[in-house]
Amino acid sequence: MNTPVLIMDRSKVLSNYRDMKSSFPDFHVAYAMKSNSDDSILSILLKEGSDIETASIAEIRHLIEIGVSPEKIIFSNPVKPESAIRDAVEAGIRVMTFDSLAEARKFIPYKDFIKPVFRIDVPNDGSLWVLSGKFGSPKRVWPTIFQFMEENDIPLAGITFHVGSQCEQAATWGKALERVGECALLAKSYGLKPEILNIGGGFPIFLGREIPAIKDIAEVVYASIEDLRREGIVFEKFYAEPGRFISGPAGTLCTRIIGIADRDIKGQSEKWVFLDTGVFSGLMETIDGITYPLYSSGTGEPEKVMLCGPSCDGADKMFRVVLPSPKVGDIIYMSGTGAYTMSYSSNFNGIEPPSVSFVDATGNAPENFILN
Amino acid sequence: MNTPVLIMDRSKVLSNYRDMKSSFPDFHVAYAMKSNSDDSILSILLKEGSDIETASIAEIRHLIEIGVSPEKIIFSNPVKPESAIRDAVEAGIRVMTFDSLAEARKFIPYKDFIKPVFRIDVPNDGSLWVLSGKFGSPKRVWPTIFQFMEENDIPLAGITFHVGSQCEQAATWGKALERVGECALLAKSYGLKPEILNIGGGFPIFLGREIPAIKDIAEVVYASIEDLRREGIVFEKFYAEPGRFISGPAGTLCTRIIGIADRDIKGQSEKWVFLDTGVFSGLMETIDGITYPLYSSGTGEPEKVMLCGPSCDGADKMFRVVLPSPKVGDIIYMSGTGAYTMSYSSNFNGIEPPSVSFVDATGNAPENFILN
């Protein structure tokens, strides 16, 4: 087997999309292509009727090029270069996110063409990568922004939020939707009429810990929407933006042990296992603490080791794990690696990202995957 | 001005190389191409007589393709796939680093062709990115490795170390060379005769703090070599592996403010400034705490802001800095960005890395650059 290779299971991409859609039947499911923008994945999802969530004008251009209708594309990066807004409008994109006054200002020339969706700051409890902070307008700023929109006749088409990436607590969606309610009421007082509700992404996948099922998250979301309705806050169109949920579990990274070394870390001896894939060639999320369930082709006594990548960089180290007696040549299979692996890859040190191989398998990872 | 663009000053690449060479006149200066592998830089250095330090077989293949003689190439990644060692030997590469028994084992079929250089663990005091830990053999392992080499007739061609990236204390090289002495004495007792001394990289550039001049580091190194000589430890061939020192100060990244937003961070309001270049499109080193001296085209009252990048990723945030009243459209010039920027870039979110533009300017960054 040539390594490193990312095996992508097309049937899983499809079943993950269908799970999402069946849990959120009246939602537009807009696949976050930043998680894995491979055309093979896009094509499966587009055939199935998926919308696509984009983060840049380059992503939009690519979709238009491969024939995606602009109505299926939403532009959810809250902060965009002015030229990107112009080009997106020209391409026929209507739904776009913002979360600041400076961004609302850029909308003025395009106000008759666009559907601005306002991203609010919400708690990110239980998520592995907190997005609150960088994105989402805090409550204290809402009045200034809404007044500006009212004065400049910029429509407020909807409200959105993001609970953070890989959010492992269903209740966090409920808290976010409470805040959506507050925001919608305030908007109303400025004569603004948000009709779109976009619940963002963050839907978790199995990475070794207990997670809520997508049905459980949907239950929280639908109950909260019903609560809002009872308060007179009614949305007409719904979006969800799963990325990792669709592409993540479809991927298994096959990487090989290329070296083993004795090291001293703070005076303690430790075995380091060098893989042919590292932080800069696919496993970037490990630096923020992600650990993938994995399986080794090796046999022998279990040993605790530190996994690291093939580059000369000291930051190219991943996580500690117990492996059956590791040897140069053993293959390590990491599951849940279909999302945010290829998309983060660079050619640092001249080391190529893994190749990608699509299969139509079914079934789950081997039962003996090692959980960290 | 189209942004983002990295302006690379060819004349600085040349003068940095010459500074290095004049401080270390009897050293082979082997440029660490992982810092910036642009052919324009390689070509300047090769014409000047530089050797090249490589981290992967892909880098070696590229050098051979552009006509570099294999004697000018050293392969300094201490952990290499077996196939990379085979292909490097076939390409005529002789000098290669190792720091583990598993790696020494891979050398057996090639022992008549290669010059193995042993990398030892040394203190990384004063360096911004510690490499100790991932690389460098701890002292307790040396006897096992040397015995294996003696028994298998693998030559020990030399000793090397790395003080860590951007090492800002000259004395750290002295400490490392003391340990080289210990290692050389032990090697002798196994009948091994290291003739190469490679002092690695880590030579610092100006990033806003006081740093030792390259002459001062050379003074420490030469004094230590003299100390070793007095103890009967004599090396015949010397290498240094500057990367950042040569390419870093030659680069100025020109990036534009594309958005400004009010945020709440732990209950405190803060202004966030969004640039068209971020962690995943060039400024990766900021996540480990690097701050580049910078200059803004903006004017007005100084304000403390948080700089972040254009992607939808929460990790795409950089550092806090005081800018003259930031506005969308202002250009931010970051100096010292010629190294480890393009090489770490990915296309995450579909966002392209900066374009690169070569100039032949002279002189230093504007005197009014803001230091963080």
Interface residues (C-beta under 8 A of the other chain):
Chain A: M33 K34 S37 T54 A55 S56 I57 A58 E59 H62 S76 N77 P78 V79 K80 P81 E82 D99 S100 L101 A102 E103 K106 D121 W129 V130 L131 S132 G133 K134 F135 S137 P138 R140 V141 G164 S165 R256 I258 G259 I260 A261 D262 R263 D264 I265 S269 W272 F274 D276 F280 I287 D288 C308 P310 S311 C312 D313 G314 A315 D316 K317 V328 S343 Y344 S345 S346 N347 F348 N349 G350 I351 E352
Chain B: M33 K34 S37 T54 A55 S56 I57 A58 E59 H62 S76 N77 P78 V79 K80 P81 E82 D99 S100 L101 A102 E103 K106 D121 W129 V130 L131 S132 G133 K134 F135 S137 P138 R140 V141 G164 S165 R256 I258 G259 I260 A261 D262 R263 D264 I265 S269 W272 F274 D276 F280 I287 D288 C308 P310 S311 C312 D313 G314 A315 D316 K317 V328 S343 Y344 S345 S346 N347 F348 N349 G350 I351 E352
